């Protein structure tokens, strides 16, 4: 693995965690009846949740790919 890949691999868990934490916040907002009264905010939150799902899937796939490269490099 080159330096860039090693650095990227090390950063991926934190990036995934940040996305998942943001998802928790958004779900908490969507559970708040006061928040639900703001249709535009709800729509924006739903769009962001979809984007987070896409981001997490992409980051997980990249993590798996880099882990495979790292495993090949070790053995």
Secondary structure, DSSP 8 states (H G I E B T S, - for coil): --HHHHHHHHHHHHHHHHHHHHHHHHHHHHT-HHHHT-HHHHHHHHHHHHHHHHHHHHHHHHHHHHHHHHHHHH-
